[in-house]
Amino acid sequence: MSSGLIDVHAHLLPDFYVQQAAAAGHAHPDGMGGWPSWSVKAHLDLMDRNGIETAMLSMSSPGVHFGDDKAARLLARRVNEYTAELTRDHPGRFGNFVSLPLPDVDASLEEIAFAYDELDADGVALLTHTHGVYLGDQRLEPVFAELDRRRAVVFLHPTSPVGWEQSALGRPRPMVEYIFDTARTVTDLVMAGVVTRYPRIQVIVPHCGGAVPVLADRINEFMRLFLPSEDTPAKDAVQQLRGLYYDMAGTAFPRQVPALLKLVDPDRVLFGSDYCWTPPPLADAHIAAIDAAESPVEGTTWRSLTTANAQRLFPGTAR
């Protein structure tokens, strides 16, 4: 493999987490049949087989907060320490996007400090909402202020939307509900002014932006109609969306990446496998599709392009 991939959308699933989540009522997470299997060895095997140099590990939905603030604090800390240990045990192979016990703001601020000061975190993973608190919510302002101060990389990940019991129609929520919840929270970040207030935060949007690329002009139009210009000088939603990063996890080709490239420049696109929630044969097939696709930048492959983009975002991964 000519260029070692940097995987910004990769999930760990330690046994202690699965046990706690299942005990809290998540036996069929987000309407899926069950929990996938994961081990460090299986993850490294997938990486080696596909030429992935480094995987930035994060916790997927349903996150760490199952309704009890104290339990969420303890679980976030355990997950983050466990992941940091993996990064130490396998130098250069894993990174750590820490989980926060949102919507508990005070505990999340404490965890950000611990993660950056003690665990050498590479970034923070935020679900699209926690218990109905979406990311543009004013209650989260202290969290974004601190992340901005830390110049944090923030990796977004969808979860089942509020009211999924009616909207999902009995089908697995990752299929389309994830895509729309990503668009919902990104729109909220833009409309609430979070993106412009905290410009030092680098946001990664998953799954080629979900529904965002095809909705960008519509969001822009509504923003101009409903937000008075004197209150929001940076009203251009398209410009704000162009400043975010987007990973290629999921069915990137043949349709999603071309739509994304109508919105953003190629230097904003990152590689993501979505392993272990994407089973190995599918992850292999998705990567093969990326390798078979023509790069939008002459003289590069998707591998070399996304790796160079990730190295700018994570200077520590550059060799």
KANOR-V837282 format. One line per field, one symbol per residue. psi: psi as a letter, one per 20 degrees, with the letter a starting at -180 (. if undefined). burial: I if it has 16 or more other C-alpha atoms within 10 Angstrom, else O. A space follows every 50 residues. Layout:
psi->???
burial->???
This chain:
psi->phopqooinpqrmqghgggggghjjlhmpkjrhaprqqqgghghgggghj kogppoprpaqkbiojiogghgggggggghhgghgghhhmpihqrooqqq lqjogghhhghgggghhhilqiapppqhqolioriiphhjghghgghghi lqpooqprrprpjhhhhikjqphhfhhgghhghghggggghijgghhmii poppprlkjcjggiighgggghghhiophhhnhmiohggghiirqprjqb mhqihgghggiigrqhjjpqqphjqjhoqghggggghhhghiqpqippjr rhghghghghhhhnhiiq.
burial->OOIIIIIIIIIIIIOOIIOIIOOOOIIOIIIOOOOOOIOOOOIIOIIOOI IIIIIIIIIIIIIIIIOOIOOIIOIIIOIIIOIIOIIOOOOOIIIIIIII IIIIIOIIIOIIOIIIOOIOIIIIIIIIIIOOIIIIOOOIIOIIIIIIOO OIIIIIIIIIIOOOOOOIOOOIIIOOIIIIIIIIIIIIIIIIIIIIOIOI IIIIIIIIIIIIIOOIOOIIOOIOOOOOOOOOOOIIIIOIIIIIIIIIII IIIOOIIOIIIOIIOIOIIIIIIIIIIIOIOIIIOIIOOIOOOOIOOOOO IIIIIIIIIIOOIOOOIOO
